[in-house]
Amino acid sequence: MKLSVRCRNYARQVADLPRAGRQTVLAIRNVRKSFGGVHAVNDLSLEVKEGEAVALLGPNGAGKTTLLEMIEGLQAPDAGSIEIYGLNYAQHEREIRQIMGLAFQETRFPEKIRVSEALRLFAAFYGVSSARAAEILELISLTDKRNAYVNTLSGGQRQRLALGIAIIQKPKLLLLDEPTTGLDPHARRELWKILSDLRRAGMTLLLTTHYMEEAEELCERIVIQFRGKILADGTLEDLLQAHASHEIIEFRLKKLQPRQLAQLRRMKKVSYFNIDEQTGSGVMHVDDAATVLPDFMRRAGRHNLESFAARPLTLDDLFIKMTGRHLDG
Protein backbone atom coordinates (compact mmCIF):
# COMPACT_ATOMS: atom_id res chain seq x y z
CA MET A 1 0.00 0.00 0.00
CA LYS A 2 1.42 3.37 -1.01
CA LEU A 3 0.61 6.04 1.54
CA SER A 4 0.48 9.68 0.57
CA VAL A 5 2.70 12.16 2.39
CA ARG A 6 -0.44 13.70 3.90
CA CYS A 7 -1.59 10.30 5.26
CA ARG A 8 1.84 9.53 6.67
CA ASN A 9 2.03 12.91 8.40
CA TYR A 10 -1.49 12.52 9.83
CA ALA A 11 -0.74 9.02 11.13
CA ARG A 12 2.50 10.22 12.70
CA GLN A 13 0.73 13.12 14.43
CA VAL A 14 -1.93 10.77 15.85
CA ALA A 15 0.67 8.24 17.01
CA ASP A 16 2.65 10.93 18.78
CA LEU A 17 -0.36 11.97 20.87
CA PRO A 18 -0.89 10.23 24.22
CA ARG A 19 -4.09 8.15 24.22
CA ALA A 20 -5.83 10.62 26.56
CA GLY A 21 -5.20 13.44 24.08
CA ARG A 22 -6.67 11.67 21.05
CA GLN A 23 -10.19 12.23 19.78
CA THR A 24 -12.78 9.65 20.84
CA VAL A 25 -13.93 7.66 17.81
CA LEU A 26 -16.28 5.19 19.51
CA ALA A 27 -18.01 5.71 22.84
CA ILE A 28 -20.16 2.89 24.27
CA ARG A 29 -21.79 3.73 27.57
CA ASN A 30 -23.67 1.25 29.79
CA VAL A 31 -25.12 -0.67 26.86
CA ARG A 32 -27.50 -3.58 27.45
CA LYS A 33 -29.05 -6.02 25.00
CA SER A 34 -31.14 -9.06 25.91
CA PHE A 35 -32.82 -11.81 23.92
CA GLY A 36 -35.51 -13.38 26.03
CA GLY A 37 -33.87 -14.05 29.38
CA VAL A 38 -30.32 -14.01 27.99
CA HIS A 39 -28.20 -10.87 28.56
CA ALA A 40 -26.04 -10.86 25.44
CA VAL A 41 -24.50 -7.50 26.39
CA ASN A 42 -24.74 -6.51 30.03
CA ASP A 43 -24.05 -2.90 31.09
CA LEU A 44 -20.96 -2.71 28.87
CA SER A 45 -18.89 0.44 28.41
CA LEU A 46 -15.98 0.85 26.00
CA GLU A 47 -14.11 3.76 24.45
CA VAL A 48 -11.88 3.65 21.37
CA LYS A 49 -9.56 6.54 20.54
CA GLU A 50 -8.40 7.79 17.17
CA GLY A 51 -5.67 5.67 15.61
CA GLU A 52 -6.11 2.71 17.97
CA ALA A 53 -6.28 -0.91 16.87
CA VAL A 54 -8.44 -2.86 19.34
CA ALA A 55 -9.04 -6.62 19.40
CA LEU A 56 -12.25 -7.90 20.95
CA LEU A 57 -11.68 -11.44 22.24
CA GLY A 58 -14.28 -13.81 23.61
CA PRO A 59 -15.58 -17.36 23.16
CA ASN A 60 -18.78 -18.12 21.28
CA GLY A 61 -21.70 -16.65 23.21
CA ALA A 62 -19.65 -13.86 24.80
CA GLY A 63 -21.76 -11.18 23.10
CA LYS A 64 -19.13 -9.96 20.62
CA THR A 65 -21.31 -10.21 17.52
CA THR A 66 -24.26 -8.57 19.25
CA LEU A 67 -22.02 -5.71 20.37
CA LEU A 68 -20.60 -5.29 16.87
CA GLU A 69 -24.09 -5.31 15.34
CA MET A 70 -25.13 -2.49 17.67
CA ILE A 71 -22.04 -0.48 16.72
CA GLU A 72 -22.91 -1.12 13.06
CA GLY A 73 -26.48 0.06 13.64
CA LEU A 74 -28.02 -3.32 12.79
CA GLN A 75 -29.38 -3.72 16.34
CA ALA A 76 -30.61 -1.10 18.76
CA PRO A 77 -29.49 -1.27 22.41
CA ASP A 78 -32.15 -1.93 25.05
CA ALA A 79 -30.39 0.64 27.22
CA GLY A 80 -27.31 2.83 27.11
CA SER A 81 -25.81 4.77 24.20
CA ILE A 82 -23.40 4.30 21.30
CA GLU A 83 -21.75 7.25 19.54
CA ILE A 84 -19.28 7.38 16.64
CA TYR A 85 -17.38 10.68 16.63
CA GLY A 86 -20.14 12.04 18.87
CA LEU A 87 -22.90 11.03 16.41
CA ASN A 88 -25.78 8.63 17.06
CA TYR A 89 -27.83 6.53 14.67
CA ALA A 90 -31.15 8.13 15.60
CA GLN A 91 -30.11 11.50 14.18
CA HIS A 92 -26.98 10.95 12.08
CA GLU A 93 -27.14 7.52 10.43
CA ARG A 94 -26.11 8.80 7.00
CA GLU A 95 -23.06 10.61 8.37
CA ILE A 96 -22.00 7.54 10.36
CA ARG A 97 -22.23 5.32 7.27
CA GLN A 98 -19.81 7.64 5.49
CA ILE A 99 -17.13 7.42 8.18
CA MET A 100 -17.41 3.73 9.09
CA GLY A 101 -16.36 0.67 7.09
CA LEU A 102 -17.57 -2.90 7.70
CA ALA A 103 -15.81 -6.16 6.85
CA PHE A 104 -17.56 -9.39 7.77
CA GLN A 105 -16.38 -12.98 8.19
CA GLU A 106 -18.03 -13.85 4.89
CA THR A 107 -19.24 -11.50 2.17
CA ARG A 108 -21.47 -12.78 -0.63
CA PHE A 109 -21.10 -11.34 -4.11
CA PRO A 110 -23.17 -11.87 -7.28
CA GLU A 111 -21.61 -14.79 -9.16
CA LYS A 112 -21.27 -13.04 -12.50
CA ILE A 113 -19.60 -9.83 -11.47
CA ARG A 114 -15.98 -9.01 -12.12
CA VAL A 115 -13.61 -7.73 -9.44
CA SER A 116 -13.27 -4.28 -11.01
CA GLU A 117 -17.05 -4.06 -11.51
CA ALA A 118 -17.70 -4.82 -7.84
CA LEU A 119 -15.34 -2.08 -6.76
CA ARG A 120 -16.79 0.48 -9.20
CA LEU A 121 -20.31 -0.43 -8.05
CA PHE A 122 -19.54 0.29 -4.40
CA ALA A 123 -17.54 3.38 -5.34
CA ALA A 124 -20.72 4.69 -6.99
CA PHE A 125 -22.74 3.88 -3.85
CA TYR A 126 -20.44 6.10 -1.80
CA GLY A 127 -20.02 8.77 -4.47
CA VAL A 128 -16.27 8.29 -4.85
CA SER A 129 -14.38 8.30 -8.15
CA SER A 130 -13.51 5.28 -10.25
CA ALA A 131 -9.87 6.23 -9.65
CA ARG A 132 -10.40 5.17 -6.04
CA ALA A 133 -11.49 1.72 -7.27
CA ALA A 134 -8.22 1.41 -9.21
CA GLU A 135 -6.29 2.51 -6.12
CA ILE A 136 -8.05 -0.16 -4.03
CA LEU A 137 -7.14 -2.86 -6.59
CA GLU A 138 -3.48 -2.11 -6.02
CA LEU A 139 -3.86 -1.84 -2.25
CA ILE A 140 -5.46 -5.30 -1.94
CA SER A 141 -3.06 -6.83 -4.51
CA LEU A 142 -5.77 -7.87 -6.97
CA THR A 143 -4.69 -5.83 -9.99
CA ASP A 144 -4.01 -8.99 -11.97
CA LYS A 145 -7.53 -10.21 -11.11
CA ARG A 146 -9.37 -7.05 -12.14
CA ASN A 147 -11.25 -8.86 -14.95
CA ALA A 148 -11.78 -12.15 -13.10
CA TYR A 149 -15.24 -13.15 -11.95
CA VAL A 150 -15.59 -12.98 -8.18
CA ASN A 151 -16.71 -16.62 -7.97
CA THR A 152 -13.33 -17.73 -9.38
CA LEU A 153 -11.35 -16.08 -6.56
CA SER A 154 -9.82 -18.03 -3.70
CA GLY A 155 -11.11 -17.51 -0.15
CA GLY A 156 -8.24 -15.18 0.69
CA GLN A 157 -8.75 -13.14 -2.48
CA ARG A 158 -12.48 -12.74 -1.77
CA GLN A 159 -11.69 -11.53 1.75
CA ARG A 160 -9.22 -9.00 0.35
CA LEU A 161 -11.90 -7.80 -2.06
CA ALA A 162 -14.41 -7.51 0.81
CA LEU A 163 -11.85 -5.47 2.74
CA GLY A 164 -11.26 -3.25 -0.29
CA ILE A 165 -14.99 -2.55 -0.52
CA ALA A 166 -15.11 -1.80 3.22
CA ILE A 167 -12.48 0.94 2.87
CA ILE A 168 -13.40 2.32 -0.54
CA GLN A 169 -14.85 5.51 0.98
CA LYS A 170 -11.77 5.96 3.23
CA PRO A 171 -13.56 5.34 6.54
CA LYS A 172 -12.18 6.70 9.78
CA LEU A 173 -13.36 3.63 11.72
CA LEU A 174 -13.09 0.08 10.33
CA LEU A 175 -15.01 -2.75 11.99
CA LEU A 176 -13.90 -6.31 11.22
CA ASP A 177 -15.84 -9.38 12.35
CA GLU A 178 -13.61 -12.48 12.32
CA PRO A 179 -11.89 -11.25 9.11
CA THR A 180 -9.57 -14.25 8.61
CA THR A 181 -11.62 -17.18 9.90
CA GLY A 182 -11.31 -20.14 7.51
CA LEU A 183 -8.32 -18.75 5.63
CA ASP A 184 -5.07 -20.65 5.29
CA PRO A 185 -2.00 -19.19 7.07
CA HIS A 186 -0.62 -17.56 3.90
CA ALA A 187 -3.92 -15.85 3.04
CA ARG A 188 -4.31 -14.75 6.66
CA ARG A 189 -0.92 -13.06 6.66
CA GLU A 190 -1.66 -11.32 3.36
CA LEU A 191 -4.74 -9.77 4.95
CA TRP A 192 -2.75 -8.87 8.08
CA LYS A 193 -0.28 -6.96 5.89
CA ILE A 194 -3.07 -4.82 4.44
CA LEU A 195 -4.58 -4.17 7.87
CA SER A 196 -1.17 -3.22 9.28
CA ASP A 197 -0.71 -0.72 6.44
CA LEU A 198 -4.15 0.77 7.14
CA ARG A 199 -3.30 1.10 10.80
CA ARG A 200 -0.02 2.86 9.97
CA ALA A 201 -2.03 5.22 7.76
CA GLY A 202 -3.97 6.30 10.86
CA MET A 203 -7.19 4.29 10.45
CA THR A 204 -8.91 3.18 13.67
CA LEU A 205 -9.58 -0.57 13.81
CA LEU A 206 -11.92 -2.65 15.96
CA LEU A 207 -11.89 -6.36 15.22
CA THR A 208 -13.25 -9.55 16.70
CA THR A 209 -11.08 -12.62 16.30
CA HIS A 210 -10.64 -16.22 17.39
CA TYR A 211 -6.90 -16.08 16.78
CA MET A 212 -4.63 -15.01 19.64
CA GLU A 213 -1.79 -14.48 17.18
CA GLU A 214 -3.99 -12.14 15.14
CA ALA A 215 -4.80 -10.00 18.17
CA GLU A 216 -1.14 -9.79 19.13
CA GLU A 217 -0.02 -9.06 15.55
CA LEU A 218 -2.52 -6.34 14.68
CA CYS A 219 -3.71 -4.69 17.86
CA GLU A 220 -2.07 -2.55 20.50
CA ARG A 221 -5.03 -3.01 22.82
CA ILE A 222 -6.93 -6.16 23.76
CA VAL A 223 -10.42 -6.33 25.27
CA ILE A 224 -11.62 -9.63 26.74
CA GLN A 225 -15.41 -10.01 26.68
CA PHE A 226 -17.25 -12.82 28.47
CA ARG A 227 -20.96 -13.31 29.17
CA GLY A 228 -21.79 -9.82 27.97
CA LYS A 229 -19.24 -8.03 30.14
CA ILE A 230 -15.67 -6.80 29.74
CA LEU A 231 -13.27 -8.74 31.97
CA ALA A 232 -10.04 -7.01 30.94
CA ASP A 233 -8.91 -4.12 28.77
CA GLY A 234 -5.35 -3.02 28.02
CA THR A 235 -2.14 -3.71 26.14
CA LEU A 236 -0.94 -7.30 26.10
CA GLU A 237 1.94 -6.43 28.42
CA ASP A 238 -0.37 -4.64 30.87
CA LEU A 239 -2.86 -7.52 30.92
CA LEU A 240 -0.20 -10.13 31.57
CA GLN A 241 1.27 -8.02 34.35
CA ALA A 242 -2.01 -7.15 36.03
CA HIS A 243 -4.10 -10.29 35.71
CA ALA A 244 -1.78 -13.25 36.00
CA SER A 245 1.62 -14.44 37.13
CA HIS A 246 4.65 -14.46 34.90
CA GLU A 247 5.39 -18.14 34.23
CA ILE A 248 3.52 -21.31 33.38
CA ILE A 249 4.44 -24.77 34.64
CA GLU A 250 3.01 -27.64 32.60
CA PHE A 251 3.39 -31.17 33.89
CA ARG A 252 2.14 -34.73 33.60
CA LEU A 253 2.02 -37.24 36.45
CA LYS A 254 2.16 -41.03 36.04
CA LYS A 255 -0.27 -41.60 38.90
CA LEU A 256 -2.52 -39.27 40.87
CA GLN A 257 -3.87 -40.14 44.29
CA PRO A 258 -6.64 -38.07 46.00
CA ARG A 259 -4.34 -37.21 48.92
CA GLN A 260 -1.60 -36.11 46.53
CA LEU A 261 -4.06 -33.96 44.59
CA ALA A 262 -5.13 -32.21 47.80
CA GLN A 263 -1.47 -31.48 48.63
CA LEU A 264 -0.84 -30.03 45.18
CA ARG A 265 -3.86 -27.76 45.46
CA ARG A 266 -2.50 -26.32 48.71
CA MET A 267 0.78 -25.18 47.18
CA LYS A 268 1.80 -21.59 47.96
CA LYS A 269 2.88 -18.95 45.43
CA VAL A 270 0.57 -20.49 42.81
CA SER A 271 -2.08 -18.13 41.40
CA TYR A 272 -3.82 -20.74 39.25
CA PHE A 273 -3.84 -24.55 39.36
CA ASN A 274 -5.71 -26.99 37.15
CA ILE A 275 -5.28 -30.71 36.53
CA ASP A 276 -7.06 -33.38 34.51
CA GLU A 277 -7.51 -36.18 37.04
CA GLN A 278 -7.94 -38.75 34.27
CA THR A 279 -4.69 -38.06 32.41
CA GLY A 280 -2.59 -36.48 35.17
CA SER A 281 -1.84 -33.45 32.94
CA GLY A 282 -1.81 -30.14 34.76
CA VAL A 283 -0.87 -26.48 34.59
CA MET A 284 0.13 -23.87 37.20
CA HIS A 285 0.57 -20.10 36.99
CA VAL A 286 3.44 -18.87 39.18
CA ASP A 287 5.59 -15.79 39.69
CA ASP A 288 8.86 -17.73 39.67
CA ALA A 289 9.09 -21.38 38.56
CA ALA A 290 12.46 -21.89 40.25
CA THR A 291 10.98 -20.92 43.63
CA VAL A 292 7.96 -23.21 43.34
CA LEU A 293 9.73 -26.22 41.80
CA PRO A 294 11.23 -27.79 44.98
CA ASP A 295 7.87 -27.85 46.76
CA PHE A 296 6.14 -29.15 43.65
CA MET A 297 8.66 -31.99 43.23
CA ARG A 298 8.22 -32.98 46.87
CA ARG A 299 4.42 -33.11 46.64
CA ALA A 300 4.24 -34.68 43.17
CA GLY A 301 7.04 -37.17 43.72
CA ARG A 302 10.15 -36.99 41.53
CA HIS A 303 9.71 -40.53 40.19
CA ASN A 304 6.02 -39.90 39.55
CA LEU A 305 6.74 -36.99 37.21
CA GLU A 306 6.43 -38.03 33.58
CA SER A 307 7.05 -34.60 32.04
CA PHE A 308 7.68 -31.03 33.17
CA ALA A 309 8.19 -27.69 31.39
CA ALA A 310 8.24 -24.02 32.36
CA ARG A 311 7.54 -21.19 29.89
CA PRO A 312 6.43 -17.54 29.83
CA LEU A 313 2.75 -16.66 30.18
CA THR A 314 0.81 -16.06 26.94
CA LEU A 315 -2.44 -14.33 26.06
CA ASP A 316 -4.03 -17.76 25.56
CA ASP A 317 -3.09 -18.74 29.14
CA LEU A 318 -4.57 -15.51 30.46
CA PHE A 319 -7.80 -16.01 28.53
CA ILE A 320 -8.26 -19.54 29.88
CA LYS A 321 -7.53 -18.38 33.42
CA MET A 322 -10.06 -15.54 33.24
CA THR A 323 -12.89 -17.37 31.48
CA GLY A 324 -12.19 -21.06 32.12
CA ARG A 325 -12.54 -21.65 28.39
CA HIS A 326 -10.45 -21.67 25.25
CA LEU A 327 -11.11 -18.81 22.85
CA ASP A 328 -12.67 -21.12 20.25
CA GLY A 329 -14.68 -23.01 22.84
N, C-alpha and C positions, 0 to 999 in steps of 0.2 A: 504493500500500500504506500503510495507516494503522498506525503503530507505537505500541504502548502506551508509557506513560511508563517502565514497568519495563524494556521492551526497549531503549528509547533510552538509559536510564541504564547498563544492562549493556553495550551496545555501546560507549558512551563510555569506560567503565572499562577494557574490553579494549583499545581503541585507544590509550589513554593509557599502557598498559604497554609497556616495551621488549620486543622479540621474545623475548629470553632469559628474561624474567620470566613469559611466558605459559605456560599449561598445554599439554603436548604432546597433540595430538589423534590424530595418525597417526605411528607409528614403524615404518619399514621398515628392517630391518637385514640386510645381506648376502644378499639374496634372489636365488635362482637358479631358473630354469624353462627346461627344454629340451624340444623335440619332435623325437625322433630325434637327428640330429646338429646341430640348429639351437639355439643358445642365444638364446631369445627375450628372457630377462631374465638378465643376467650379473653377479652379485655387486653388486646395486644396493642402495644405502642412501638413504633420504629421510626427512625429518622435517617435519611440518606442525604449526604452532602454532595455538592457538585464535584465531579471528578472521581468519586469513589467507585470501587468495584466491590460489590457485596455478594457473598454466596449465602444462600438460604438452604440450610441442611436440615433434613428430618426424614424419618422413615415414612412409609406409606401410612396415610391416616393422620399425619401430624398437622394437617391444615394448610400446607404450603400452596397447593393448587387453588384452594378457596381464597386464600389471601391474595394470590396473584390475580385471580379473576376479579376481585374487588378493586385492586389497583388498576386493572385494565378497563374497569367500568362495565364488565359483563355481569357482575353481581352487585347488589346494593347492600351495605352493612345494615345489620339490625340496629346497631348503636355505634356511636363514635363517628370519627370523621377521617377522610383521606383527601389530601391536597397535593397537587403536583405544581411546583413553583407558585404556591399560594392559590391555585385555582381548584375549583371543585366541579364535579360532573353535572350537578344540577344547573349550574349557570354558565359553565365554560367548556362544555364537552368538545366542541369543534376546535377550540384553541389547544386543548389537551391532546387531541388526536394528532395535531400538527407537530407537537414537540416530543411525542412518545412513540417508540418503535416496539413491535412485538414479534418475537420469534418463538415458535412453538416446537414441541418435540417432533411433531409430524405435520407437514403442510401438504395439502392436496392441491394439485394443479390439474387443469384440463389436459387430457391426454395429447391432443393434437395442437399444442402450442409450443412454439420454439422459445428457447431461452431468451433471446433478444426481444421477442414479442411480449413475453411475460414482464420483463423489466420496463419496456416502453408503456405497457398497459398501466402498471402501477405508478409510473412516473406521471402519466396523465391524470390518474386519480388525485395525486397530491399537487398537481399543477407545477411540476418541475420539468426542466428541459430534457430532451432526448439525449443531450450531451451527458447528463447525469447518469443515464442508463449505461452509456458507453464507459463512463468512469467506474461504475459499479462492476461491470464485467471484468475489468482489469483488477479491481480490488479483491474480488472473490476468485480470481484465477480461473475464469471460465471463458476467456476470450476465444479460445479455440473451439468452444462448444456453442458459440453464439447462434448458429443455425441448426443445432441439434434439437430434436423434440425432447421435451422435459421427461417423458416416460422412458427415454433411453439412458438417462443419467443414472449414475450409481447413487447409493444412499448418501454418501458424503457430498457428492456434487449437488444433489437436491437440497441438502441442508445448507450448503453455501449459497445456493440460489435464494432459499427462504430468508437467509440472513441478509443478503443483498437487498431484497425487497423490503425487509424491516428497516433498513437504514437509508432507503432511497431519498427520503425527504430530510436527511441529516438531523435525526432526532437528538434531543439533548439527553433523554433518558431511554435506555434500551432494556427491555424486559425479556429474559430468556428462560423458557420453561423446559428443563431437561434437554438442552440443545444438542447433546452428543450421544444420547441414549441409543443403543443399537448400532453405533458406528464402529468400525474396526479401529485399532489404535492409530494407524496412519491417517485415516480420515479425521479422527478426533483431533489429532495434533495440527492438522491443516486448519481446522476451524479455530483452534486455540490461537494460532498465529494471527488470524484475522482479528479475533477479539482483543488480543494483546495490542495490536496496532491501533484499534479503535480506542482502547483505554489510553494509550499514549497520546492520542489526538485530543484527549480531554472529555470523551464521552463518558457519561455515568452509566454503570452497569449494575443490574440486579438480576441474579440468576439462581434458579433452583437446580440442584444436581444430586445425583446418586454416587458421584465419583469424588472421593476424598482428594485424589491427585488433581482433579480439575479445580476444586475449590482452592487448593494451595497454589496452583499454577497461575490462576487468573485473578484471584481476589485478595485484596489487602485486608479485608474484614470478613469475618465469618459469624453468621447468626445461626444458632441451633434452635430449631422449633420442635416442640413435642406436645401433643395433645392440646393444640391450639394456643400454646403459650411460648414465649421465648425463654429458654433456659440459660443461654449464654450469648454474649455479643462482644466481639473484640477482634484484635489481630490474633493470628495463630499463636504467636509467642506469648501474648498476654493471656490467652485462654489456657495454654498449657501451664503457665506459671500460677495462675489464680485458682484453677479448678482441679488440679491433680498433681501428683508427685512427679518426680523427674525421671524415674526409671521403671522399667517393666521387667519382672522376673517371670519367665515361663518355664514350667516344669512338668514332668510326667513321673508318677510313682508306679512301682510294680504292683504293690498291694496297698490298700487303704482300709484301715480299721476305724470304727466309730470313735474310739478313744483318741486315736491319732488325729483324726479330722478335727475333733474338739480342740486339741492342743494347737493345731495349725491356725485355727480361727482366732485363737487368743494371742497371737503374735503381736508384739509392739512394733511401732514405727512402720505399720502397714496401713495405707489409707484405703485400699480396696483389695478384697480377696474373693476369688471365685474358683470352684473346682467341680469338675464333672466326676461324680462319685462312681460312675460306671467305668470310665476309662482311666481315671487317675490323673487326667490332664488338668492343670490349673494355671492361674495367672495371679500375680500380685503387683500392686502399684506401691512403690517405695521411694523415699527421698534418696537413699544411698544403698545400693545393692550390697556393697562390701560390708556395711554395718549389719545388715539383716541376715546375711548368708550364714554365719556361724549358728545362730539360733534356729534358722530354718533347717540346716543340716542335722542338728541335734533332734529336732522334733520329727522330721521326715524320715531320718535314718539314712546314713550315707549309702549303705548297700541296697536300700530300697529305692534309690533315686535312679530312674532309667535315663532321664535327660534333664538338662538344665541350661538356660540361656538368659542373659541379661542384655537389655537394649534400651535405647532412649524411648520416651513416650511419644506417641504419634496422635494425630487428630482422630484417627479411627479408634484408638484406645480410649480417648477422652469421650468420644461419642457413646461408646458402649457403656462406659462408667456412668454417664449422666442419664442415659435413657434405658439401659439394660437391654438394648437391641442393636443389631447391626443396621447400618444405614439403609441397606436394601431389604431389610426384614419387614 
